């Protein structure tokens, strides 16, 4: 069943984060994954975390198992290490759920 993860990030270097997205998107797509929504936000009105959130997005996969395989993939991990680590101060998993097939 399709699986979605809703994420909040505190991006501190937009240029480096964009390079991360450019590098990881082809790998994501090779796993059948995609981004659904993507927002830059200016103000958080309510949160369950003390972490700052200025970017919110959804990322979708064919299944939870495929998501786990993607995040463990050596090519993805190399891109993450090169661009994500210095560009994001914190990440928050807002929700994860199966997407009902209609």
C-alpha positions in Angstrom: 0.0 0.0 0.0 1.4 3.5 -0.8 3.1 5.2 2.2 3.5 8.9 3.0 5.8 10.7 5.4 5.1 14.3 6.4 8.3 16.1 7.4 9.2 19.4 9.0 12.7 20.8 8.7 14.7 23.7 9.9 16.7 24.5 6.7 19.7 26.8 7.5 21.3 26.8 4.0 18.8 27.0 1.2 21.5 26.6 -1.6 23.0 23.5 -0.1 19.5 22.1 0.6 18.6 22.6 -3.0 21.7 20.7 -4.1 20.6 17.9 -1.7 17.1 17.8 -3.4 18.7 17.9 -6.9 21.0 15.0 -6.0 18.5 12.8 -4.2 15.4 13.3 -6.4 16.6 10.9 -9.2 17.4 8.3 -6.6 14.0 8.8 -5.0 12.2 8.5 -8.3 14.2 5.3 -9.1 12.5 3.8 -6.0 9.1 4.9 -7.3 9.0 7.8 -4.7 8.0 11.4 -5.2 7.3 14.6 -3.3 3.6 15.5 -2.9 3.5 18.9 -1.2 6.4 21.2 -0.4 6.1 24.5 1.6 8.5 27.1 2.9 6.9 28.5 6.0 7.5 31.8 7.8 5.7 31.2 11.1 4.7 28.2 13.1 1.6 28.8 15.1 1.5 25.5 17.0 3.9 22.6 17.3 4.5 19.4 19.3 8.3 20.0 19.2 10.7 22.7 20.3 12.6 22.4 17.0 12.2 25.3 14.5 10.4 24.3 11.4 10.6 26.4 8.2 10.0 23.8 5.6 7.2 21.2 5.4 6.8 18.6 2.8 5.3 15.2 2.0 7.3 12.4 0.5 5.5 9.3 -0.9 6.6 5.8 -1.6 5.0 2.6 -3.1 5.2 1.1 0.4 6.8 1.5 3.8 9.3 -1.2 2.9 10.4 0.8 -0.2 10.8 3.9 2.0 13.1 2.0 4.3 15.1 0.7 1.4 15.4 4.2 0.0 16.7 5.8 3.2 19.3 2.9 3.6 20.5 3.2 0.0 24.3 3.9 -0.2 23.8 6.4 -3.1 21.2 8.3 -1.1 23.3 8.3 2.0 26.2 9.8 0.1 24.1 12.7 -1.2 22.6 13.1 2.3 26.1 13.3 3.8 27.4 15.7 1.2 24.5 18.2 1.2 21.8 17.6 3.8 24.0 17.4 6.9 25.2 21.0 6.7 22.0 22.5 5.3 19.5 21.3 7.9 19.7 22.0 11.6 16.8 19.8 12.6 14.2 17.4 11.2 10.8 16.5 12.6 8.7 13.6 11.4 5.2 15.1 11.7 3.4 11.9 10.6 3.7 8.7 8.6 0.8 6.7 7.2 -0.5 4.4 4.5 -2.3 6.2 1.7 -5.7 4.5 1.0 -5.9 3.4 -2.6 -9.0 4.9 -4.2 
